[in-house]
Amino acid sequence: MKNDDARLIFLWRLSCVVIVVGTFGLVVKTGRQSELTGSVEWHSSPIDWCEENYEVTEHVAEFWNAISGVFVFPVVFAAWLLHKGMRNLVEPHFGFCLLTLACVGLGSFYFHATLSKLGQVLDEITICWTNYYAILMVMPRKELEEVVGVTGRALIFSAETLITVVLVTPIWAILYPWVSHVLTVATVVLLPWAIITQFRNSKHTNEATSRVLKLALTSHCTAVACWLADRLLCNQITSALGTYPQLHAFWHAFVFLGAYFTIVSVTWVRSTSDGYTASIMHYQGIPYTDIHEKV
């Protein structure tokens, strides 16, 4: 290892420690520990969705909204199982993206089960984690390395970076809620832009890959429509139907379905951009990217 690389690694790790220690130190210095401890209290979040609280069980505030968060696990399992080429050949850090996606489901479950401020933060900030890694994942290796270098790219995907992000971002989001909102909106906009840009730059697009990308966009748009209807038209829909159709739970279902199609799109774009041969295949009707060794 070159001296410059060793120095960069040391400074990066030192920065991670300083950020974590500094964040906790800031909380203590400003006397805001009560805000962190209070964030775990049930119903401490200002947000309450359309689903009737405690209608199914007295132990879960919004049962269907909470339970629909577990839809993420079949998606993560299928993506991991079917995309062996991605993690073995193209990107060994592929698991980071799936891990953070699983955290989205867990954060969503916790939020809707408790309606706590911490739950709200974890519901939002985990989306930022997932989008952050997805944006980095879709960028061709050489393209990212030209910007940050080989060592820099390795540090971005390092365990210490992930741990720092996981420890620090929820605290900042609890103390300064706008941080979570801004990061969520920014990454939600940047991810589709990055994917579509790489698709347009690719010389290998075909009908199958375009279909998967359209499925991803359609699923996400349907999810957003469900989210907006739940948030803005709760009383009108309930009055018209005589019951509530659990649109926020459908938001979860469609957004996780869209996440799977997005994973397929990202793995195809990234693998072909890095010079691998890839094609869209199906297992029991489920699309996935089949990746082969470079010729």
C-alpha positions, 0 to 999 in steps of 0.5 A: 500500500502506498504511503498516500493511500495509507495516509488517506485511510488513516485520515478517513477513519479519524474523520469518522471517529471525530464525526461520531464523537463530535455528534454525541459531544454536541448533544451533551454540550447543548443539553439536548439528551432529553430530545433523543430519549423523548423520541422513543415515546409512542405518539411523539411524532407529529404525523398520524396516517389515515389508518385508525389507531389500534383497530386491529390490536392494542399493541400496534398503533397502525397495524396494516401500515406496520405489517406492510413494511415486512414486504421488503424482506421477500424483495431483499431475499429475491434480489440477493438470491437472483443477483449472484453475478452482481455481488460476486463479479461486479460489486462486492458491496452490493449487500450494503444496498440490500442491507439498507433497504431491509432497514427501510422496512424495519424503520417503517414497521417501527414507525407505524407500530409506535408513531414515535419521532424516532420511528419517523426519523428511521422511516425517512433516513433509511431511505436516504441510506438506500438511495445513497448506496444505489446512486453510488452503485449505478455509477460505473466503477471507472467513472467513480474512481476518476472522481474519488480514486480507487482508495476513495471509492473503497472508503466510501463503501467501507464498514466505518463509513456505513457505521458512521452514517448509521450512528450520526444521521438519525441523531441529526435528523431528530435534533434538526428534522429538516436534515431528514426531509432535505436528504430524503427529497434530494436522494429521491430525485437524484436516484432516478436521474442517475439511473435514467442518465446511465440508461441513456448513455448505455449502448446495450439497451433493449426492449427487455431492459426498457420494460423493467425500467418502465415497471420500476417507474410505474410501480413508484408512481403508483406508490406515490399516488397511494401516498398522496391519496392517503395523506390528502384525501383520507376523509373523502375516500372513507366517506365515499367507500364507507371504509378505508382501503389502507392506501398507505399499506399499498404505498409500501407494497408498490414502493418495495415492488418498484425497489426490486425492479430498480435493483434489476435496472441498476444491476444491468446498467452497472454490469454492462457499463463495467464491460460485463455481458448481462441480460434480463432473465426470468425465474418463475416469472421474476425478472433478474439480471444474469451477469457473465464474466468479461470476455 
